Amino acid sequence: MRQIFFYCLIVLLTANCLYGQVVVIPFSFDRKDMPEHGFLPGKSFPLYSTINKYDFKNRKIRVELYDDREALKLNKVGCSQLEFTNTSEFASPSCIYKVEQYLDMLLSQNGATIDSTSIDILQVRLEGIDTRLIGFGKIKVHGLCQMKFNYHDFSKTYCIDIVDGDKHSPLGSNAFVTRKTATRYLTSAAIREVIEQFFLDFQSMN
């Protein structure tokens, strides 16, 4: 009986590792070395829900997440004239794990089941991400993000340059916050905006 118990326990633990997790390819570093809030020490990095609601009808998909930033070496996203500085904490390879958390959360919230054993594959490639503070005195904060989504025969690149005060921005143009908080909020919103752009197309595929 004890052998059967341990065998069942191993099967359950293995299944839990395979089910409900975005597959990050390649791993940039050992996840166990991440601090409490991932690559962001101190204040937690916020994760925002989608603006609209979607129904992906419990579609079981395998999500493969790639970090193409080092290979592409983009100096800006396709929808903005602002160039990357790559001097913020978001230049870290571990930034990919915040994108992973976002995909896991937003797909699950909108009715998709993430299953790493599924043959229905969604491939997501992070191509560029940065945050910029522009201006003197009255500073505008920009969140910049670009990702490519491949699903079956569908392939499209999405990007955003979201600024404080924009319609979907978590910060108003006169918000009183520290620069670090502002950059984290706007970059987080940029990730959400790009994923939701894909969701608008993904909805029609269901």
JOQUIRA-V316413 format. One record per pair of residues at least 6 apart in sequence whose ideal C-beta (glycine too) atoms are under 7 Angstrom apart, sorted by the first residue. I is the first residue (numbers start at 0). J is the second residue. If there is no record, write none. Layout:
i={I/I}
j={J/J}
This chain:
i={17/17/18/18/19/20/20/21/21/21/21/21/21/22/22/22/22/22/23/23/23/23/24/24/24/27/27/27/27/28/28/30/33/33/34/36/36/37/37/37/37/38/38/38/38/39/39/42/44/44/44/45/45/46/46/46/46/47/47/47/47/48/49/49/49/49/49/50/50/52/53/53/53/53/54/54/55/55/55/55/56/56/57/57/58/58/58/58/59/59/59/59/60/60/60/60/60/60/61/61/61/61/61/62/62/62/62/63/63/64/64/64/64/64/65/65/66/66/66/67/67/67/68/68/68/71/73/73/73/74/74/75/75/75/76/76/76/76/76/76/77/77/77/78/78/78/79/79/81/81/81/81/83/83/84/84/85/87/87/87/89/89/89/89/94/95/97/98/98/101/101/101/102/102/103/105/106/107/109/121/122/123/123/124/124/125/126/126/126/127/128/128/128/129/130/130/130/130/130/130/130/131/131/132/132/132/133/133/139/139/140/140/140/140/140/141/141/141/142/142/142/142/142/143/143/144/144/144/144/144/145/145/145/146/146/147/148/148/148/150/150/153/155/157/157/157/158/159/159/159/161/161/161/161/161/161/162/163/163/163/163/163/163/164/164/167/167/168/168/169/169/170/170/170/170}
j={115/116/114/115/113/113/115/62/64/99/102/103/113/61/62/63/64/115/64/95/96/99/63/64/65/66/92/93/95/92/93/96/93/96/40/43/44/44/93/96/97/88/91/93/94/88/183/180/97/183/187/184/187/100/101/104/187/169/187/188/191/108/105/109/191/195/198/167/195/109/109/110/198/202/109/110/109/110/111/205/110/205/110/112/111/112/119/205/112/114/117/119/111/113/114/117/119/121/114/115/117/119/120/102/113/121/123/120/122/95/98/99/102/123/124/125/92/95/125/124/125/126/125/126/127/126/83/126/127/82/83/81/82/83/127/143/144/145/158/160/145/156/158/158/159/160/143/160/131/141/143/160/127/129/129/131/129/129/130/182/128/129/130/186/128/125/190/125/190/190/191/194/123/194/113/194/113/113/198/150/149/146/148/146/147/146/145/146/147/145/143/144/186/143/140/141/142/143/182/185/186/141/143/138/140/178/139/141/162/163/162/163/181/182/185/160/162/185/161/185/186/188/189/160/189/158/159/189/190/193/156/158/193/157/193/156/155/157/197/201/204/204/200/193/196/197/193/189/192/193/167/168/185/188/189/192/168/170/171/172/174/181/185/171/172/188/192/185/188/184/188/176/181/184/185}
